[in-house]
Amino acid sequence: MDHDPRLTPLVQGLPRTVPFVGPEAHERDRGRPFRARLGANESVFGPSPQAVAAMQEAAAEVWKYGDSASFDLRHHLAAHHGVAMDNIVIGAGIDGLLGALVRLTVPLGAPVVTSDGAYPTFNYHVTGHGGVLHKVPYTADHEDPERLIAKAAQVGARLIYLSNPDNPMGTRHDAATIARMVAAVPDGSLLVLDEAYIDFAPDGTAPGIDPDDPRVIRLRTFSKAHGLAGARVGYAIGDTALIGAFNLVRDHFGIGRISQAGALATAQDGDWLDHVRTEVARARDRIGAIAADNGLTALTSAASFVAVDCGGDGGFAKTVLDGLLARDIFVRMPFVAPQDRCIRISAGRPQDLDLLAEALPGALADARKR
Amino acid sequence: MDHDPRLTPLVQGLPRTVPFVGPEAHERDRGRPFRARLGANESVFGPSPQAVAAMQEAAAEVWKYGDSASFDLRHHLAAHHGVAMDNIVIGAGIDGLLGALVRLTVPLGAPVVTSDGAYPTFNYHVTGHGGVLHKVPYTADHEDPERLIAKAAQVGARLIYLSNPDNPMGTRHDAATIARMVAAVPDGSLLVLDEAYIDFAPDGTAPGIDPDDPRVIRLRTFSKAHGLAGARVGYAIGDTALIGAFNLVRDHFGIGRISQAGALATAQDGDWLDHVRTEVARARDRIGAIAADNGLTALTSAASFVAVDCGGDGGFAKTVLDGLLARDIFVRMPFVAPQDRCIRISAGRPQDLDLLAEALPGALADARKR
């Protein structure tokens, strides 16, 4: 974008990289489809049948803009979480909410803290709005609350990002640790607690929600356990002043009518959520077993994917990954060392994981030959 | 938002007003539904049955993120318009695209030109990103290309907004006038040509598309003639450098899977588009007849709504509008004088316009009594 005078100086200097290449783009490049789609942490178990029915019914009414207040959905979520409706804002997935949050809170040149190797789309939004990223390393494959807080205090960070459970490693902190982190947030900082994968974590992972705590904003999504990734619905929970600020910049009619109907229906379908949780737990065990069968170590995961340590460096893991892609298994891997010794495999149905089990030995053998 | 230190200085100073209150919000406030929904320029004729079928089919696959490249949709649109795929970016409706465009092109404090009373959501995004609006008046109920260009040259505007046909007045300029305007865009400015309603305009309204012209970006939507307002899909056509810049800031997985399927299906259903155009033309005539029956003047409209001159000032028109709302007819009106002597009525089905015809005399009589 060099020197296009129509663009702002900030935009002229932005990197051309994007956080993720989608599986369809890979398929077009490869000229053939994947046999197993285990790379984007989607819920291959599908959406709730009640959500599908609600969306199909809403399709005929899609000539109407969606409710700009998302009243019914926020009303349900507020009751579910025991907070007020004004503590909740709906966004186009956590990605959309992260973009809006950065815009609201990070002036040009302001510092922001995250972990090196944590969610790249957060970094994309920070850079895109002219914030300056400061990264701390993981500690033993966990994002490190103490390091994050210390760095935030040091640089005067506007935002501190933490996902719990963590993506891409699947590790987690318990609720008491997170509560201590919230209590330690320095003045002038805000903790961005990304709980995209919280539905898969053991009890005791999420601290209680205090909707009046100005030190933290919590992000949830219907893209993971609820299987609505392609509907773009997430939400943030925070104090009313911060949540109210989203209304000053958000695209008021941006949450579609079908999406709102699907999210409301799945939010009310606890049975489906239980079903998906059970399937994901089974899939994590199976991925662990497949890894062990191949002499690899699967990290304990509290999320809907498993990081499998390939036993070498990032280059070796990348070769294994390429071998799986070549065998039509879509997976991804963490971006930075030392986490990049792993590949990340999303929970799959038995038939998906059969394909993984079939493909992995060859991918590993090829990698070891090189 | 005063003095919330978590927010940027820009956000702390933003106005709390929003461009539009949705019909559902009105209904909740009133405690009862509208009988006719003729205020938001939605297509009450509904989406293409083929689009509904495509969306219903996609609902079961919504666990997958939408294609981040929107390849199939862009491929179709590129062929349709005779441009390259890289000349097209998909966004969450024109509203979403306007927000991204302002972010890309308007640095803090930079001037932007529009007409006083033109699309308020554009203004919302300009203000929201810290741009400074300069407004010129309408001329005889038309946005005035010469005034807009002159003002842009005077203030050094980054963007010049024009909708053709115009919303809220429904007036239009012919293709030659728009082409002259494009040719006159000052160095350093970009014309934002919002063609949301172009499908309803007579032949000769849209100038030919030159995808390499760096002076103009054109915005189209599936929300109006295609009846997909609740699916949030629009697109911009421009030169590859400008369109490419959207990829530096956009939410790459932000266009939902169901929405993409619906947009692709309706884009291929020319018969439905013809049907809607015919119905809208009929509805415009009927609204004109209803206005005349009540001694009012309907402006000639090239869009899917009609501005009806209530024959008084803005206060009088507002009273007529309130009388219609009280009679459960949802309509809106232009925001600024002298256009605010009108109320704006979206094209409706015969049964919707029967309700309008029934309600208008009482609303007018009440207004004249005050």
Interface residues (C-beta under 8 A of the other chain):
Chain A: M1 D4 P5 R6 L7 T8 P9 L10 V11 L14 P15 R16 V18 P19 F20 V21 G22 P23 E24 A25 R28 R37 A40 E42 S43 V44 F45 G46 P47 V52 M55 Q56 A58 A59 A60 E61 V62 W63 K64 Y65 G66 D67 S68 A69 F71 A92 G93 D95 G96 G99 R103 L104 T105 V106 P107 L108 G128 R158 G188 L190 P214 S223 G227 L228 A229 G230 A231 R232 A241 L242 G244 A245 N247 L248 V249 D251 H252 F253 G254 I255 G256 R257 I258 S259 G262
Chain B: M1 D4 P5 R6 L7 T8 P9 L10 V11 L14 P15 R16 V18 P19 F20 V21 G22 P23 E24 A25 R28 R37 A40 E42 S43 V44 F45 G46 P47 V52 M55 Q56 A58 A59 A60 E61 V62 W63 K64 Y65 G66 D67 S68 A69 F71 A92 G93 D95 G96 G99 R103 L104 T105 V106 P107 L108 G128 R158 G188 L190 P214 S223 G227 L228 A229 G230 A231 R232 A241 L242 G244 A245 N247 L248 V249 D251 H252 F253 G254 I255 G256 R257 I258 S259 G262
